[in-house]
Amino acid sequence: MTNQMPSIPTFLLRGHADCVVNLDRTNFEAIIYGQADMPQAKNKLNAAFKGRVAQAVISAIKAGDDTFGKLRKALPDYEDNEIRAGIRFAKKWIPMLERKGTRAKPYMQKYQARVVSNGKRYEIVTYSS
């Protein structure tokens, strides 16, 4: 008893004329090697994301970036609408932590901060209990 394999159809043979091969393989290779340009998804402006942006905004304002243009340069990872949402969110009291003490005996101090606008400039108001 001999088991003979059926012959391979011509459209499956790579070198055969029936096989349709796309000679422009740039798109195919880009997908294989991870070089394809994918559109970056926008961040959802939920409360958790706004809280992270608000803390970044408060830290930037403390560092001296007190106008929107300076904030935009100081926070290049965020878009303009995300920074504005963070500023609006930071106008409420935000719980914050700050490292205090010495290198030998550090401790974290809890306080609350919020953003107050004074014309075109932003200021930080802090409250520690």
C-alpha positions in Angstrom: 0.0 0.0 0.0 1.6 3.3 -1.0 0.4 6.6 0.1 1.0 9.1 -2.6 0.6 12.8 -1.8 -1.4 14.8 -4.2 0.5 17.3 -6.3 0.7 20.8 -5.0 -1.6 23.2 -6.9 0.2 25.7 -9.1 -1.2 28.8 -7.4 0.7 27.7 -4.2 4.0 27.3 -5.9 6.1 30.5 -5.4 8.0 30.4 -8.7 5.1 29.6 -10.9 3.4 32.2 -13.1 0.0 31.5 -11.5 1.3 32.8 -8.2 0.5 36.5 -8.0 3.4 38.2 -6.2 3.4 41.8 -5.2 6.9 43.1 -6.2 6.4 46.3 -4.0 7.1 44.7 -0.6 7.8 47.9 1.3 4.5 47.9 3.1 4.8 44.2 4.0 8.4 44.6 5.3 7.4 47.7 7.4 4.8 45.6 9.2 7.2 42.7 9.8 10.0 44.9 11.3 7.7 47.2 13.3 8.3 50.3 11.1 4.7 50.9 10.1 3.4 54.3 11.0 0.6 53.8 13.4 -1.6 56.7 14.3 -1.2 57.4 18.0 -4.4 57.2 20.0 -5.5 60.2 22.0 -5.5 60.1 25.7 -9.0 59.9 27.3 -9.6 62.9 29.5 -10.8 60.9 32.5 -10.3 61.9 36.1 -7.2 59.8 36.7 -5.5 61.3 33.6 -6.5 64.8 34.6 -5.1 64.2 38.1 -1.7 63.2 36.7 -1.6 66.2 34.4 -2.7 68.5 37.3 0.2 67.2 39.4 2.6 67.8 36.5 1.1 71.3 36.1 1.5 72.2 39.8 5.1 71.0 39.8 5.9 73.0 36.6 4.3 76.1 38.1 6.4 75.7 41.3 9.5 75.5 39.1 8.7 78.9 37.6 6.7 78.1 34.5 3.7 80.2 35.4 2.2 81.1 32.0 0.5 78.8 29.5 3.3 79.1 27.0 5.9 78.2 29.5 3.8 75.3 30.7 3.5 74.1 27.1 7.3 74.1 26.8 7.8 72.5 30.2 5.3 69.7 29.5 6.1 68.5 25.9 4.4 65.1 26.5 1.0 66.7 26.7 -1.1 68.4 24.1 -2.7 71.9 24.6 -6.2 70.5 25.4 -4.7 68.1 28.0 -2.8 70.9 29.7 -5.9 73.1 29.8 -7.9 70.2 31.3 -5.1 69.7 33.9 -5.2 73.4 34.8 -9.0 73.3 35.2 -8.7 70.1 37.3 -5.9 71.7 39.4 -8.1 74.6 40.4 -9.6 72.2 43.0 -7.5 71.0 45.9 -5.1 68.3 44.9 -3.5 66.1 47.5 0.3 66.1 47.0 3.4 64.6 48.5 6.8 66.3 48.9 10.1 64.8 50.0 11.5 66.5 53.0 14.2 65.8 55.5 17.8 64.9 55.0 19.4 62.2 52.9 19.9 60.1 56.0 16.4 60.6 57.4 14.0 61.5 54.6 10.2 61.7 55.1 7.2 62.5 52.9 5.1 65.5 53.8 1.5 65.5 52.7 -0.1 68.7 51.7 -2.8 70.0 49.4 -2.3 72.5 46.5 -4.4 74.3 44.0 -3.8 76.6 41.1 -5.1 80.2 41.2 -5.0 82.4 38.0 -3.8 85.9 38.4 -4.3 87.5 35.0 -2.3 85.4 32.5 -0.1 84.0 35.3 -0.8 81.0 37.5 0.1 80.8 41.2 0.1 77.9 43.6 -1.8 78.0 46.9 -0.8 75.3 49.4 -2.5 74.0 52.6 -0.7 71.7 55.0 -2.4 70.4 58.1 
